[in-house]
Amino acid sequence: MTVLVHVRGGGEFGEPWHLAGKGPTKQHTIDDFVAGAQAVIDDGWTSHAKLAGDGASAGGITIGGAITQHPDLFAAAVSEVGFNDMVDLENMPNGPGNVPEFGSVKTANGFRDLLAMSAYDHVVPAPYPAVMLTTGLTDRRTAPWQVAKMTARLQASTTSGKPILLRADAQGHGVVRDASAQDDEFADLDTFVLWQTGEPGFTLPDR
């Protein structure tokens, strides 16, 4: 079962909805995602052991915040070409274009807001879920170093023993990739989630 959580910060419900999850209110985006995940558990649709979360691009803020603030909520998480290190956002090729949405470290308020939403800066030793992070080596929207840094910090910090994996391909930011490459990635991500949630037929053989 797939559940789509409409979090504040998107534009689907008008500008007030967007502003309610922008800049200094970005925490609402994470809170809404976590509340949606917890709701499907509370309503009996699944359990923590079967729950996986996914975020892509700027959705890396969402899934990154969810796992750093609630490391025991998910069995697995996927961050697809995600924004992770928001303090360094402006150093990406596409970074300056994101300043109107997220803020700038060149102002005191902007730095405060970016630090608050930066999952990379909130990784501490904790029992994190299994995580797969993806990047494209030619991605100019989410620089590969963003994803590599987050992967390395999670690997160094997790105490759960669950895998933290980096998946890299030679192409860019999803929309510029060919269908075959997208199919390969979807297969890898789905297999990872099914493996980490204990789905029969996707577990590793005993050694």
Secondary structure, DSSP 8 states (H G I E B T S, - for coil): -------TTSSTT-HHHHHTTSGGGTHHHHHHHHHHHHHHHHTTS--GGG-EEEEETTHHHHHHHHHHH-TTS-SEEEEES----GGGGGGSTTTGGGHHHH--TTSHHHHHHHHHH-GGGG--SB---EEEEEEETT-SSS-HHHHHHHHHHHHHHB-S---EEEEEESS-SSTTS-HHHHHHHHHHHHHHHHHHTT-TTSS----
